[in-house]
C-alpha cells in the first residue's frame, strides 16, 4: 500500500509540471485507465488552480524583475498570440497538454485576462479529454509485442 501511494504521489508531482508524465508513468506503473485519468487530471488541475489564483502576482513580479531585456515578440509568443486570436481560451486550454505545460497554459490565459472560473472549467475539460486519449492510446500501444518487451 505504501508503494502504491508513493508511486501515485510521484506521478502526481510530475503531472504538476508536465501533463504527459501522468499517462506514460501511470501506464508503466500498471495503473488502469481510471487511475491514470485520476492522477493526471488531479496533478494538472492542482497546478491550474494554484497558478490561476497566483498568476497575476507572478506576472507582476516576473515583469518587474526579469523582463527588462527580453524580447516581447519571440517566435513562441507569436504562436501563442496566433492561437489566442483564432480560438481564444478554448484553443489554449485544448493545446496546453500538447504544447504547453499546465503552468504555462494557465499563465497564458491569466495574462489575457480570462475569468478564473472559465480557466478552471476549460482546463478541466481539456485534462479529462487528453488524459483519456493518452491513457487509452498508451495502453493500446503497450499491448503491441515489440513495445511490451521494450517497456515491461
C-alpha positions in Angstrom: 0.0 0.0 0.0 2.8 2.4 0.8 4.5 1.6 -2.5 1.2 2.4 -4.3 0.8 5.7 -2.5 4.4 6.7 -3.1 4.1 5.8 -6.8 0.9 7.7 -7.1 2.4 10.8 -5.4 5.4 10.7 -7.6 3.3 10.6 -10.8 1.1 13.3 -9.3 4.1 15.6 -8.7 5.4 15.0 -12.2 2.0 15.9 -13.7 2.0 19.2 -11.9 4.7 20.3 -14.3 4.3 18.1 -17.4 1.0 16.6 -18.4 2.2 13.7 -20.5 4.0 12.2 -17.5 0.7 11.0 -16.0 -0.4 8.7 -18.8 3.1 7.5 -19.6 4.2 6.8 -16.0 0.8 5.5 -15.0 0.8 3.0 -17.8 4.3 1.9 -16.9 3.2 1.5 -13.3 0.4 -0.8 -14.3 -2.5 1.6 -13.5 -5.9 1.2 -15.0 -7.3 3.8 -17.3 -9.4 5.3 -14.5 -6.3 5.5 -12.2 -4.3 7.1 -14.9 -7.0 9.7 -15.5 -7.4 10.4 -11.8 -3.7 11.0 -11.2 -3.2 13.0 -14.4 -6.3 15.2 -14.0 -5.6 15.9 -10.3 -2.0 16.8 -11.0 -2.8 19.2 -13.8 -5.7 20.7 -12.1 -3.7 21.3 -8.9 -1.2 23.4 -10.8 -4.0 25.1 -12.8 -5.9 26.2 -9.6 -2.7 27.4 -7.9 -1.5 29.4 -10.9 -4.9 30.7 -11.7 -5.0 32.4 -8.3 -1.3 33.4 -8.2 -1.0 34.2 -11.9 -1.4 38.0 -11.7 1.0 38.1 -8.8 3.6 36.0 -10.6 3.2 38.0 -13.8 3.7 41.3 -11.9 6.9 40.2 -10.2 8.2 38.4 -13.3 7.8 41.6 -15.4 9.2 43.7 -12.7 12.4 41.8 -12.1 13.1 39.7 -15.2 11.6 41.1 -18.4 13.7 44.3 -18.9 16.0 43.0 -21.6 13.7 40.3 -23.1 12.2 40.4 -26.5 8.5 40.7 -26.3 7.7 39.2 -29.7 9.6 35.9 -29.8 8.6 33.1 -32.1 6.9 31.3 -29.2 5.0 34.4 -28.2 3.8 34.9 -31.7 2.4 31.4 -31.9 0.6 31.8 -28.6 -1.0 35.1 -29.7 -2.0 33.4 -33.0 -3.7 30.5 -31.2 -5.4 33.1 -28.9 -6.7 35.1 -31.8 -8.0 32.1 -33.7 -9.6 30.1 -30.8 -9.4 32.0 -27.6 -9.4 30.3 -24.2 -10.8 27.1 -25.7 -7.8 26.8 -28.0 -5.2 27.5 -25.3 -6.9 25.0 -23.0 -7.1 22.4 -25.7 -3.4 22.8 -26.7 -2.0 23.1 -23.1 -1.4 19.4 -22.6 0.2 19.0 -26.0 2.4 22.1 -26.4 2.5 23.9 -23.1 2.8 22.8 -19.5 -0.2 23.2 -17.2 1.5 26.1 -15.6 2.3 27.7 -19.0 -1.2 27.4 -20.3 -2.7 28.8 -17.1 -0.4 31.8 -17.1 -1.1 32.5 -20.8 -4.9 32.5 -20.0 -4.3 34.6 -16.9 -2.2 37.1 -18.9 -5.1 37.5 -21.4 -7.5 38.3 -18.6 -9.7 35.2 -18.7 -12.1 34.7 -15.8 -10.8 32.2 -13.2 -14.0 30.1 -13.5 -13.5 29.8 -17.2 -9.8 28.9 -16.9 -10.6 26.2 -14.4 -13.6 24.8 -16.4 -11.8 24.7 -19.8 -8.6 23.3 -18.4 -10.6 20.6 -16.5 -12.4 19.5 -19.7 -9.1 19.5 -21.6 -7.4 17.5 -18.8 -10.1 14.9 -18.8 -10.2 14.5 -22.6 -6.4 14.3 -23.0 -5.8 12.0 -20.1 -8.4 9.7 -21.5 -7.0 9.9 -25.0 -3.3 9.5 -24.0 -4.1 6.9 -21.3 -6.0 4.7 -23.8 -3.5 5.2 -26.6 -0.5 4.3 -24.4 -2.4 1.3 -23.0 -3.1 0.1 -26.5 0.5 0.9 -27.6 1.9 -1.2 -24.8 -0.1 -4.2 -26.0 1.9 -4.4 -29.2 4.5 -7.1 -28.6 7.5 -5.0 -29.5 6.7 -2.2 -27.1 5.6 -4.7 -24.4 9.0 -6.3 -24.4 10.7 -3.0 -24.6 9.0 -1.3 -21.7 7.6 -4.0 -19.5 
